[in-house]
């Protein structure tokens, strides 16, 4: 895969808790031009609508606590450029009470990146080789946020982005 010009061989854009606000997701996609979109639930139909606008960008999603009547698994382990990424909404691990259970699940699954949402609070850190990211809410409280994962050879970097309101 050729270098994208921003140093990353592959860029993943991570959304959670859109709750009907597709415009902020569109703005983030236009700004970041990702290779892959990940949506961590609440609300999955927003991600499906977004994917219609960008049919050439693959989409992976998991349901949140506001996504009903779905047979999509509550969590997935994905593989990108040799990395294992666990994506979940987080409610199944009760992340509003703490992230310990989700981190333990990630360590047990031997993943490189843990992604969760649900709390609407953006968070990103790396410790002992495990990246942990909550992209916050793209719907926006004070500021809409999302996450970016860059994969470059053996290097993985994650960051939170603030998306300007239109």
Backbone as CSV, one residue per row, in Angstrom:
resi,resn,N_x,N_y,N_z,CA_x,CA_y,CA_z,C_x,C_y,C_z
1,UNK,0.855,-1.179,0.000,0.000,0.000,0.000,0.897,1.237,0.000
2,UNK,0.660,2.200,-0.863,1.511,3.388,-0.937,1.301,4.310,0.258
3,UNK,2.327,5.124,0.524,2.221,6.131,1.579,1.131,7.122,1.196
4,UNK,0.314,7.521,2.169,-0.833,8.392,1.930,-0.441,9.870,1.863
5,UNK,0.813,10.183,2.170,1.225,11.578,2.189,1.220,12.167,3.585
6,UNK,0.533,11.488,4.532,0.537,11.970,5.915,1.377,11.047,6.789
7,UNK,2.167,10.179,6.162,3.032,9.278,6.905,2.410,7.934,7.207
8,UNK,1.117,7.817,7.082,0.442,6.562,7.409,0.268,5.717,6.158
9,UNK,0.484,4.425,6.304,0.177,3.513,5.215,-1.311,3.218,5.183
10,UNK,-1.940,3.254,6.362,-3.386,3.039,6.442,-3.948,3.929,7.537
11,UNK,-5.098,4.538,7.242,-5.754,5.420,8.214,-7.170,4.916,8.459
12,UNK,-7.483,4.707,9.743,-8.814,4.289,10.167,-9.474,5.460,10.884
13,UNK,-10.709,5.749,10.536,-11.476,6.814,11.183,-12.515,6.151,12.075
14,UNK,-12.535,6.537,13.349,-13.358,5.859,14.351,-14.423,6.810,14.890
15,UNK,-15.684,6.397,14.759,-16.817,7.167,15.260,-17.545,6.378,16.333
16,UNK,-18.197,7.114,17.222,-19.112,6.502,18.178,-20.185,7.519,18.531
17,UNK,-21.313,7.003,18.924,-22.379,7.823,19.499,-22.748,9.007,18.611
18,UNK,-23.071,8.694,17.361,-23.487,9.736,16.418,-24.909,10.207,16.690
19,UNK,-25.758,9.334,17.184,-27.127,9.677,17.578,-27.818,10.599,16.572
20,UNK,-27.713,10.242,15.292,-28.441,10.973,14.264,-27.676,12.085,13.578
21,UNK,-26.465,12.398,14.038,-25.722,13.493,13.408,-24.745,12.949,12.377
22,UNK,-25.203,12.864,11.159,-24.380,12.333,10.078,-23.480,13.420,9.497
23,UNK,-23.903,14.666,9.586,-23.129,15.756,8.987,-21.728,15.864,9.586
24,UNK,-21.588,15.705,10.893,-20.255,15.767,11.503,-19.379,14.620,11.006
25,UNK,-19.982,13.448,10.793,-19.212,12.322,10.257,-18.760,12.629,8.835
26,UNK,-19.641,13.183,8.027,-19.261,13.553,6.653,-18.084,14.531,6.664
27,UNK,-18.168,15.513,7.538,-17.104,16.513,7.619,-15.772,15.851,7.992
28,UNK,-15.817,14.903,8.925,-14.597,14.196,9.336,-14.028,13.354,8.198
29,UNK,-14.900,12.681,7.453,-14.441,11.865,6.322,-13.790,12.753,5.266
30,UNK,-14.401,13.879,4.956,-13.832,14.799,3.963,-12.480,15.337,4.427
31,UNK,-12.370,15.620,5.707,-11.127,16.166,6.257,-10.020,15.119,6.294
32,UNK,-10.335,13.899,6.723,-9.311,12.885,6.984,-9.066,11.913,5.835
33,UNK,-10.033,11.736,4.958,-9.897,10.821,3.819,-9.359,9.452,4.249
34,UNK,-10.123,8.739,5.089,-9.642,7.463,5.638,-9.712,6.316,4.632
35,UNK,-8.981,5.261,4.959,-9.048,4.018,4.192,-10.158,3.112,4.704
36,UNK,-10.583,3.323,5.945,-11.568,2.459,6.603,-12.316,3.301,7.625
37,UNK,-13.606,3.028,7.776,-14.422,3.672,8.807,-14.874,2.605,9.792
38,UNK,-14.739,2.914,11.077,-15.229,2.058,12.150,-16.261,2.850,12.941
39,UNK,-17.420,2.254,13.194,-18.458,2.917,13.989,-18.767,2.023,15.183
40,UNK,-18.686,2.597,16.381,-18.808,1.836,17.620,-20.215,1.838,18.197
41,UNK,-21.206,2.132,17.382,-22.593,2.032,17.824,-23.196,3.336,18.301
42,UNK,-24.501,3.299,18.410,-25.329,4.445,18.790,-25.122,5.617,17.810
43,UNK,-25.551,5.510,16.676,-26.595,4.679,16.121,-26.065,4.090,14.815
44,UNK,-26.159,2.761,14.661,-25.602,2.076,13.495,-26.190,2.568,12.180
45,UNK,-27.463,2.905,12.163,-28.065,3.332,10.887,-27.408,4.612,10.366
46,UNK,-26.854,5.430,11.257,-26.107,6.616,10.814,-24.889,6.194,9.996
47,UNK,-24.190,5.173,10.472,-23.004,4.681,9.771,-23.379,4.082,8.425
48,UNK,-24.501,3.376,8.386,-24.962,2.791,7.126,-25.280,3.902,6.126
49,UNK,-25.935,4.957,6.594,-26.230,6.089,5.704,-24.943,6.754,5.227
50,UNK,-23.985,6.929,6.131,-22.698,7.513,5.754,-22.010,6.670,4.686
51,UNK,-22.083,5.355,4.823,-21.405,4.480,3.862,-22.020,4.579,2.467
52,UNK,-23.274,4.975,2.381,-23.884,5.203,1.059,-23.246,6.409,0.360
53,UNK,-22.839,7.394,1.162,-22.175,8.578,0.607,-20.740,8.285,0.176
54,UNK,-20.114,7.280,0.810,-18.714,6.940,0.553,-18.595,5.436,0.299
55,UNK,-19.144,4.961,-0.812,-19.187,3.514,-1.054,-17.814,2.875,-1.237
56,UNK,-16.788,3.660,-1.508,-15.448,3.101,-1.700,-14.643,3.008,-0.411
57,UNK,-15.219,3.460,0.702,-14.538,3.350,1.993,-15.232,2.246,2.782
58,UNK,-14.529,1.153,3.071,-15.154,0.058,3.814,-15.603,0.503,5.210
59,UNK,-16.681,-0.110,5.681,-17.268,0.201,6.986,-17.353,-1.067,7.820
60,UNK,-16.955,-0.963,9.081,-17.212,-1.993,10.089,-17.958,-1.311,11.217
61,UNK,-18.919,-2.022,11.806,-19.672,-1.434,12.911,-20.065,-2.495,13.923
62,UNK,-20.355,-2.018,15.125,-20.916,-2.837,16.199,-22.086,-2.062,16.788
63,UNK,-23.046,-2.755,17.385,-24.199,-2.061,17.956,-23.892,-1.461,19.323
64,UNK,-24.608,-0.382,19.622,-24.559,0.205,20.951,-25.827,-0.121,21.709
65,UNK,-25.963,0.449,22.877,-27.139,0.181,23.707,-28.413,0.791,23.125
66,UNK,-28.288,1.693,22.154,-29.464,2.276,21.493,-29.761,1.628,20.144
67,UNK,-29.018,0.594,19.791,-29.238,-0.131,18.536,-29.978,-1.420,18.858
68,UNK,-31.216,-1.500,18.392,-32.080,-2.621,18.749,-32.282,-3.556,17.570
69,UNK,-32.701,-4.770,17.882,-33.097,-5.768,16.879,-32.032,-5.931,15.802
70,UNK,-30.823,-6.259,16.238,-29.738,-6.482,15.292,-29.055,-7.806,15.601
71,UNK,-28.556,-8.442,14.572,-27.765,-9.646,14.795,-26.274,-9.378,14.587
72,UNK,-25.892,-8.093,14.527,-24.485,-7.717,14.454,-23.864,-7.997,15.823
73,UNK,-22.710,-8.666,15.877,-22.085,-8.978,17.167,-21.770,-7.722,17.980
74,UNK,-21.849,-7.838,19.301,-21.600,-6.711,20.204,-20.135,-6.305,20.235
75,UNK,-19.265,-7.167,19.771,-17.854,-6.811,19.642,-17.251,-7.597,18.492
76,UNK,-16.189,-7.045,17.943,-15.483,-7.697,16.836,-13.992,-7.511,17.039
77,UNK,-13.227,-8.483,16.579,-11.784,-8.317,16.468,-11.473,-8.230,14.980
78,UNK,-10.868,-7.116,14.600,-10.529,-6.849,13.205,-9.016,-6.901,13.031
79,UNK,-8.591,-7.155,11.811,-7.170,-7.246,11.487,-6.850,-6.245,10.384
80,UNK,-5.915,-5.348,10.687,-5.452,-4.367,9.705,-3.937,-4.282,9.781
81,UNK,-3.272,-4.478,8.653,-1.813,-4.319,8.590,-1.106,-5.055,9.734
82,UNK,-1.569,-6.256,10.050,-0.947,-7.063,11.098,-1.349,-6.694,12.513
83,UNK,-2.248,-5.735,12.689,-2.721,-5.350,14.024,-4.068,-5.982,14.294
84,UNK,-4.285,-6.286,15.557,-5.576,-6.796,16.024,-6.272,-5.662,16.776
85,UNK,-7.498,-5.379,16.371,-8.260,-4.278,16.961,-9.578,-4.824,17.477
86,UNK,-9.822,-4.622,18.770,-11.094,-5.007,19.388,-11.996,-3.791,19.393
87,UNK,-13.148,-3.916,18.745,-14.110,-2.817,18.743,-15.394,-3.269,19.424
88,UNK,-15.894,-2.422,20.309,-17.124,-2.673,21.046,-17.720,-1.322,21.414
89,UNK,-19.008,-1.298,21.690,-19.586,-0.029,22.144,-19.138,0.269,23.571
90,UNK,-19.007,-0.775,24.361,-18.518,-0.603,25.728,-19.545,-0.881,26.795
91,UNK,-20.827,-0.780,26.457,-21.860,-1.000,27.471,-21.824,-2.423,28.018
92,UNK,-21.385,-3.387,27.209,-21.320,-4.767,27.702,-20.224,-4.933,28.752
93,UNK,-19.300,-3.984,28.817,-18.243,-3.986,29.832,-18.485,-2.927,30.908
94,UNK,-19.634,-2.285,30.880,-20.003,-1.273,31.887,-18.934,-0.181,32.006
95,UNK,-18.493,0.343,30.848,-17.395,1.306,30.847,-17.736,2.625,31.541
96,UNK,-19.008,2.899,31.759,-19.344,4.119,32.511,-18.917,4.004,33.972
97,UNK,-18.694,2.767,34.431,-18.229,2.539,35.800,-16.715,2.385,35.871
98,UNK,-16.070,2.290,34.724,-14.618,2.097,34.649,-14.276,1.218,33.464
99,UNK,-13.027,1.322,33.002,-12.654,0.593,31.789,-11.903,-0.702,32.077
100,UNK,-11.763,-1.065,33.331,-10.985,-2.251,33.703,-11.424,-3.521,33.008
101,UNK,-12.721,-3.797,32.975,-13.215,-5.034,32.352,-12.926,-5.043,30.854
102,UNK,-13.080,-3.915,30.201,-12.799,-3.834,28.760,-11.307,-4.021,28.489
103,UNK,-10.465,-3.418,29.314,-9.017,-3.571,29.142,-8.613,-5.023,29.373
104,UNK,-9.172,-5.667,30.392,-8.868,-7.085,30.639,-9.258,-7.943,29.434
105,UNK,-10.427,-7.673,28.858,-10.863,-8.421,27.673,-9.886,-8.207,26.518
106,UNK,-9.404,-6.989,26.356,-8.452,-6.685,25.283,-7.126,-7.408,25.506
107,UNK,-6.650,-7.413,26.740,-5.395,-8.102,27.060,-5.549,-9.602,26.829
108,UNK,-6.669,-10.167,27.285,-6.914,-11.601,27.089,-7.002,-11.953,25.607
109,UNK,-7.554,-11.067,24.807,-7.684,-11.308,23.364,-6.389,-11.010,22.604
110,UNK,-5.397,-10.484,23.323,-4.094,-10.163,22.725,-4.226,-9.207,21.534
111,UNK,-4.989,-8.135,21.747,-5.144,-7.140,20.691,-4.144,-6.008,20.880
112,UNK,-3.979,-5.234,19.838,-3.088,-4.073,19.871,-3.832,-2.785,20.194
113,UNK,-5.136,-2.758,19.853,-5.950,-1.560,20.053,-7.313,-1.977,20.589
114,UNK,-7.775,-1.286,21.630,-9.128,-1.438,22.173,-9.900,-0.172,21.844
115,UNK,-11.051,-0.339,21.192,-11.927,0.790,20.860,-13.263,0.599,21.546
116,UNK,-13.736,1.636,22.220,-15.062,1.603,22.829,-15.633,3.005,22.849
117,UNK,-16.946,3.096,23.010,-17.632,4.380,23.096,-18.468,4.429,24.356
118,UNK,-19.732,4.794,24.214,-20.769,4.748,25.244,-20.730,5.911,26.230
119,UNK,-19.556,6.337,26.670,-19.488,7.369,27.711,-19.602,8.783,27.151
120,UNK,-19.416,8.943,25.853,-19.406,10.247,25.180,-18.215,11.099,25.607
121,UNK,-17.216,10.494,26.236,-16.026,11.217,26.693,-14.806,10.692,25.951
122,UNK,-14.175,11.556,25.172,-13.010,11.154,24.388,-11.836,10.830,25.305
123,UNK,-11.123,9.764,24.928,-10.009,9.278,25.736,-9.084,8.492,24.825
124,UNK,-7.788,8.682,24.970,-6.836,7.936,24.151,-5.513,7.853,24.892
125,UNK,-4.994,6.633,25.050,-3.684,6.465,25.667,-3.080,5.141,25.218
126,UNK,-1.782,5.014,25.407,-1.072,3.777,25.109,-0.307,3.378,26.354
127,UNK,-0.444,2.109,26.722,0.287,1.609,27.883,0.630,0.149,27.650
128,UNK,1.884,-0.164,27.834,2.364,-1.545,27.699,1.972,-2.161,26.358
129,UNK,2.041,-1.363,25.304,1.769,-1.876,23.968,0.306,-1.957,23.580
130,UNK,-0.600,-1.543,24.456,-2.036,-1.549,24.150,-2.530,-0.114,24.026
131,UNK,-3.051,0.223,22.852,-3.726,1.503,22.679,-5.172,1.346,23.134
132,UNK,-5.662,2.299,23.901,-7.056,2.311,24.359,-7.655,3.638,23.909
133,UNK,-8.753,3.548,23.156,-9.363,4.771,22.638,-10.876,4.731,22.761
134,UNK,-11.413,5.823,23.274,-12.830,6.138,23.176,-12.877,7.427,22.357
135,UNK,-13.456,7.384,21.157,-13.445,8.581,20.315,-14.393,9.681,20.772
136,UNK,-15.112,9.452,21.863,-16.090,10.439,22.310,-17.341,10.350,21.457
137,UNK,-18.031,11.456,21.316,-19.254,11.467,20.513,-19.105,12.398,19.321
138,UNK,-19.348,11.861,18.133,-19.297,12.690,16.925,-20.519,13.600,16.854
139,UNK,-21.585,13.248,17.581,-22.744,14.151,17.639,-22.312,15.462,18.262
140,UNK,-21.440,15.355,19.241,-20.893,16.548,19.873,-21.644,16.934,21.120
141,UNK,-20.909,17.177,22.169,-21.413,17.843,23.343,-20.990,19.286,23.118
142,UNK,-19.876,19.643,23.723,-19.296,20.954,23.430,-18.653,20.952,22.049
143,UNK,-17.936,19.855,21.743,-17.236,19.736,20.465,-17.385,18.306,19.959
144,UNK,-17.780,18.109,18.705,-17.823,16.753,18.146,-16.404,16.181,18.049
145,UNK,-16.246,14.915,18.436,-14.937,14.275,18.369,-15.030,12.919,17.685
146,UNK,-13.893,12.493,17.162,-13.753,11.157,16.582,-12.305,10.739,16.790
147,UNK,-11.993,9.522,16.395,-10.640,9.020,16.556,-10.007,8.703,15.217
148,UNK,-8.688,8.764,15.186,-7.919,8.368,14.012,-6.848,7.388,14.465
149,UNK,-6.743,6.286,13.733,-5.671,5.314,13.944,-4.833,5.313,12.675
150,UNK,-3.527,5.515,12.840,-2.605,5.467,11.706,-1.706,4.247,11.870
151,UNK,-1.617,3.469,10.813,-0.782,2.272,10.799,0.328,2.498,9.787
152,UNK,1.565,2.466,10.253,2.721,2.753,9.408,3.799,1.728,9.726
153,UNK,3.903,0.709,8.898,4.871,-0.350,9.171,4.550,-1.005,10.499
154,UNK,5.513,-0.989,11.410,5.304,-1.566,12.745,4.705,-0.554,13.719
155,UNK,4.566,0.680,13.297,4.133,1.754,14.199,2.625,1.964,14.120
156,UNK,2.006,2.061,15.299,0.583,2.381,15.427,0.474,3.666,16.227
157,UNK,-0.317,4.612,15.747,-0.602,5.810,16.534,-2.101,6.058,16.525
158,UNK,-2.590,6.553,17.637,-4.009,6.871,17.795,-4.127,8.284,18.335
159,UNK,-5.161,8.983,17.895,-5.396,10.330,18.417,-6.873,10.683,18.326
160,UNK,-7.261,11.636,19.140,-8.616,12.183,19.132,-8.608,13.462,18.299
161,UNK,-9.611,13.602,17.441,-9.759,14.813,16.632,-11.029,15.550,17.016
162,UNK,-10.944,16.851,17.071,-12.132,17.684,17.219,-12.569,18.106,15.824
163,UNK,-13.849,17.946,15.549,-14.392,18.284,14.236,-15.173,19.590,14.360
164,UNK,-14.768,20.620,13.612,-15.468,21.902,13.699,-16.936,21.766,13.292
165,UNK,-17.778,22.497,13.973,-19.192,22.534,13.585,-19.322,23.338,12.297
166,UNK,-20.331,22.993,11.497,-20.487,23.628,10.191,-20.979,24.995,10.185
